[in-house]
Amino acid sequence: MNRRHALLPLVLAPLSLAAPALAGQAAVSAAPPSALMQPGVSAELARSRAATLRDVRYGLELDVTAADSAPGRVQVDVVRAPGAGDLILDFRGPVLGAVSVNGAPAPDAEWRNGHIRIPAARLRTGQNTVTAAFTARIAPAGASIIRADDTADQSRYLYTLLVPADANQLFPSFDQPDLKARFRVAITAPAGWKVLANGPGSPEPAGAARRWTFAETEPISTYLAAFAAGPWRTWTSDQDGLPITLYARASRAGEVDADTLMQANRRAVRWLEGYFGVPFPFAKFDMLLAPAFPFGGMEHVGAVFYNESQFVFREAPTLNQQIGRKSTIYHEVAHQWFGDLVTMRWFDDLWLKEGFSTYMAARIQDELDPGSEAWKSFYLRNKPLAYATDQTSGTTPVWQDLPNLDLAKSNYGPIVYNKAPAILKQLNFMVGDSAFRAGLTLFLKRHAYGNATWRDLLAAVQQTSGTSLERFGEQYILRAGMPVVETRVDVRGGRIHGLTLHQRPARDLPGDPGGWWPGRVLVRLAYGGGRDTVIPVSFTGPVTEVREAAGLPAPEYVWSNEGDYGYGLFLLDSASARHVAANVGRERDGLRRAMLWGALWDEVREGRMDPAAYAATALRELPAEADEQIAGLNMGRAWTAISTYLPDARGAALSAEWERLLLARTTDARLGYGARKASLDWLAGTARTEEGRAVLREYLAGTRTFDGAAVRQPTRWSIVERLVSLGEPDPARLIAAEAARDTSAESPRRAFVAQGAVPSAAAKAELFGRFLDDPALNEEWVTAAAGTFNAPQQSELTLPFLRRSLDRLVWIRDNRRIFFLPRWIASFVGGQSSPEALAFVDRYLAENPDLPLDVRRKVLQSRDELERTVRIRAAATGVR
């Protein structure tokens, strides 16, 4: 939809749950078929099909017994409206075979630009059946069926990943989210393999190959269709009527904590059933630990795929790792309702599934893991990244215009994953828990097994709360960017004369409609000793007066986003900033302490605090910081201040103290295992003095222990990567020795990633040449190695590759999966900190005025972060 259409008033009347009647001829697109058969799936083509087609069913058959290709056949059943014109399916696989329509061959079917056109003359009003033979590719990267080869036992594993628009790379289909279909699937696989898909399935008797057939699914979107095949090891748990089967590679079976994983998924399902008042909506719930998986997880109906590397712990996990795994589980399980049961009509509303699943994951954690400080985790895992992105000139609205589904990959990122859940927390706070929950239940029941938009969601919450949400939608969903909220306190005679909150946009953006952001926050006046005053405040305009504060004693500090309900950059007034910097470690509340640390970091990034002052504050407080999450984030920020924001000489002066602090924390008995292990991880990733490097060598040799034992994998690989990056002699020998020591299935991947750290121009050139052009490399291997390749201390060595990396961006967008492009840009641009690198990026943008807008925005997000780094470093150069 266009922006004007999106601003239509919210509809308060309940929407019909019945399927809409098919539109007549007048609703059909007036564009000729040739216009609709352009590459990708245009919004016009999608609208035309949604108006004229319904009751879609796919009967999909595939043979995956070969190593690099899968022949198949699809039967597409569809009901067609009168006068609907030619039928256009989507298919961009390598081979299309015979096509038939209603039982008769269709030699005049046209295959062009990734579409199959069936002439209207071959079609009937009402029920039609199209069958087509095809072949799909199987490969480690760039294919609809991903292959992962296990060198540990020479096994082969396959799985699909079709989101957002790759179903048509696998089989002929109507590849758009609002033409939901029922799937019947049959897979022929080698004997000894197990196959899973969206519906319940079973194999035929054993032979040289086995055919697995799967029951028809409920109506689902094409991007949610999935299967996986291989010699998987399985575990099954059947409790309280919800059987769950877990699939994992046989070579890693001994490392899988199967009972814990299945129980976490089960508890999340049951909790969401109770919260939404909507039973689990599908026939089964299985889960797969997918090797070389390029995402954290994927919410396929009835077959959730998780990232094996993030779910299998080779050593005792830290709290952050455990929270990360649980958050991913809760997120993907929440998708079974938000995304699978009710799906966004088009990928412009991607946030409807991603933002909600992240927000609901926090609510699940808060309920199921009491004492876990779920909202502190929510803040730490979402707000810093959302704010960093939303301040750039590459930011987008939460609702993102999408003219073609081919561009949907670019809509993924921190705005939908991190900003969207943050504004949902604000929405919940604005309308109250009961009205918010009732609104979600109404939304899910109203659109079950169908599609919806953001306006449908706000209409439901508006109906249950009685609160007008039109301005909320305009400012938080349709408007790009974010507010900066400055706190101004006027103190006279020891009392508050006036306290005001001033809003301004974080950045002037082209086409910004302006206006102020609505919202409701809590303002804390801190007096110490438990005498604090908390005042609820609703924004009333660009300047909001906090009248209830007038006449109260002057506080030690004012914090204007108590509880983290507001979305925006909340800046401290100068007196509060000084007090917080001196006393932040004394704050006992975990969420508040985390947010106050965040406010100090914002002072650095806004140029109001010297990076060295922040580093000194962190170094002062970290010895006593027992909170693993807060310590971890502060170690990251302190290291950024030392190694990136400070000029080299000033940063180097703090390195020895930094390493001593981390080493002391690794053996501090007052800290829990996770806090000590996180300190070891940071030491392994940041040591750069000769003393620090010697410590790493001792860990590797086993002469220095951690927790009374020699360090294990993957910590050893992290140490190898760091030593190689710092120029350890004979890096090839060091990597080979560790690869020989590590006989696990992970060893080849970690060795490849370590090769990225070799500080040699020749090694860099050889590896860069493989990143995008070696068909044997899995995408996840490449994105991981791109990080070590661009180690910041090697920025002069990698600068010559910056322009080459940018020149491949459009190809990457078109040929790699969702997160590859932003990770690639973040690695190559984010590994730089010099004005010369900034000039490289600016020159690239200037010389490519026709760079697609979605790609330009991704570059601008990293470019503006680089510009901020250059600016902070320049300001810090003259400070003594």
Stockholm file with secondary structure:
# STOCKHOLM 1.0

chainA/1-880         MNRRHALLPLVLAPLSLAAPALAGQAAVSAAPPSALMQPGVSAELARSRAATLRDVRYGLELDVTAADSAPGRVQVDVVRAPGAGDLILDFRGPVLGAVSVNGAPAPDAEWRNGHIRIPAARLRTGQNTVTAAFTARIAPAGASIIRADDTADQSRYLYTLLVPADANQLFPSFDQPDLKARFRVAITAPAGWKVLANGPGSPEPAGAARRWTFAETEPISTYLAAFAAGPWRTWTSDQDGLPITLYARASRAGEVDADTLMQANRRAVRWLEGYFGVPFPFAKFDMLLAPAFPFGGMEHVGAVFYNESQFVFREAPTLNQQIGRKSTIYHEVAHQWFGDLVTMRWFDDLWLKEGFSTYMAARIQDELDPGSEAWKSFYLRNKPLAYATDQTSGTTPVWQDLPNLDLAKSNYGPIVYNKAPAILKQLNFMVGDSAFRAGLTLFLKRHAYGNATWRDLLAAVQQTSGTSLERFGEQYILRAGMPVVETRVDVRGGRIHGLTLHQRPARDLPGDPGGWWPGRVLVRLAYGGGRDTVIPVSFTGPVTEVREAAGLPAPEYVWSNEGDYGYGLFLLDSASARHVAANVGRERDGLRRAMLWGALWDEVREGRMDPAAYAATALRELPAEADEQIAGLNMGRAWTAISTYLPDARGAALSAEWERLLLARTTDARLGYGARKASLDWLAGTARTEEGRAVLREYLAGTRTFDGAAVRQPTRWSIVERLVSLGEPDPARLIAAEAARDTSAESPRRAFVAQGAVPSAAAKAELFGRFLDDPALNEEWVTAAAGTFNAPQQSELTLPFLRRSLDRLVWIRDNRRIFFLPRWIASFVGGQSSPEALAFVDRYLAENPDLPLDVRRKVLQSRDELERTVRIRAAATGVR
#=GR chainA/1-880 SS CCHHHHTSCCCCSCCCCSCCCCCCGGGSCCSCHHHHTSSSCBHHHHHHHHHHEEEEEEEEEEECCSSSEEEEEEEEEEEECTTCCSEEEECCSSEEEEEEETTEECTTCEEETTEEEECGGGCCSEEEEEEEEEEEEEESSSSSEEEEEETTTTEEEEEECCTTTTHHHHSCBCCSTTSCEEEEEEEEEETTCEEEESSCEEECSCSSEEEEEECCCCSBCGGGCCEEEESCEEEEEEETTEEEEEEECGGGGGGCCHHHHHHHHHHHHHHHHHHHTCCCCSSCEEEEEETTCSSSEECCTTEEEEEHHHHSCSSCCCHHHHHHHHHHHHHHHHHTTBTTTEEESSGGGTHHHHHHHHHHHHHHHHHHSTTSCHHHHHHHHHHHHHHHHHTSTTCCCSSCCCSBGGGGGGGCSHIIIIIHHHHHHHHHHHHCHHHHHHHHHHHHHHTTTEEECHHHHHHHHHHHHCCCCHHHIIIIISSCSCEEEEEEEEEETTEEEEEEEEEEESSCCTTCCCCCCCCEEEEEEECSTTCCEEEEEECCSSEEECGGGTTSBCCSEEETTGGGCSCSEEECCHHHHHHHHHHGGGCCCHHHHHHHHHHHHHHHHTTSSCHHHHHHHHHHHGGGCCCHHHHHHHHHHHHHIIIIISCHHHHHHHHHHHHHHHHHHHTCTTSCHHHHHHHHHHHHHHCCSHHHHHHHHHHHHTSSCBTTBCCCTTHHHHHHHHHHHTTCSCHHHHHHHHHHHCCSTTHHHHHHHHHTTCCCHHHHHHHHHHHTTCTTSCHHHHHHHHHHHTCGGGHHHHGGGHHHHHHTHHHHHHHSCTTHHHHHHHHHHHTCCSHHHHHHHHHHHHHCTTSCHHHHHHHHHHHHHHHHHHHHHHHHHTCC
#=GC SS_cons         CCHHHHTSCCCCSCCCCSCCCCCCGGGSCCSCHHHHTSSSCBHHHHHHHHHHEEEEEEEEEEECCSSSEEEEEEEEEEEECTTCCSEEEECCSSEEEEEEETTEECTTCEEETTEEEECGGGCCSEEEEEEEEEEEEEESSSSSEEEEEETTTTEEEEEECCTTTTHHHHSCBCCSTTSCEEEEEEEEEETTCEEEESSCEEECSCSSEEEEEECCCCSBCGGGCCEEEESCEEEEEEETTEEEEEEECGGGGGGCCHHHHHHHHHHHHHHHHHHHTCCCCSSCEEEEEETTCSSSEECCTTEEEEEHHHHSCSSCCCHHHHHHHHHHHHHHHHHTTBTTTEEESSGGGTHHHHHHHHHHHHHHHHHHSTTSCHHHHHHHHHHHHHHHHHTSTTCCCSSCCCSBGGGGGGGCSHIIIIIHHHHHHHHHHHHCHHHHHHHHHHHHHHTTTEEECHHHHHHHHHHHHCCCCHHHIIIIISSCSCEEEEEEEEEETTEEEEEEEEEEESSCCTTCCCCCCCCEEEEEEECSTTCCEEEEEECCSSEEECGGGTTSBCCSEEETTGGGCSCSEEECCHHHHHHHHHHGGGCCCHHHHHHHHHHHHHHHHTTSSCHHHHHHHHHHHGGGCCCHHHHHHHHHHHHHIIIIISCHHHHHHHHHHHHHHHHHHHTCTTSCHHHHHHHHHHHHHHCCSHHHHHHHHHHHHTSSCBTTBCCCTTHHHHHHHHHHHTTCSCHHHHHHHHHHHCCSTTHHHHHHHHHTTCCCHHHHHHHHHHHTTCTTSCHHHHHHHHHHHTCGGGHHHHGGGHHHHHHTHHHHHHHSCTTHHHHHHHHHHHTCCSHHHHHHHHHHHHHCTTSCHHHHHHHHHHHHHHHHHHHHHHHHHTCC
//
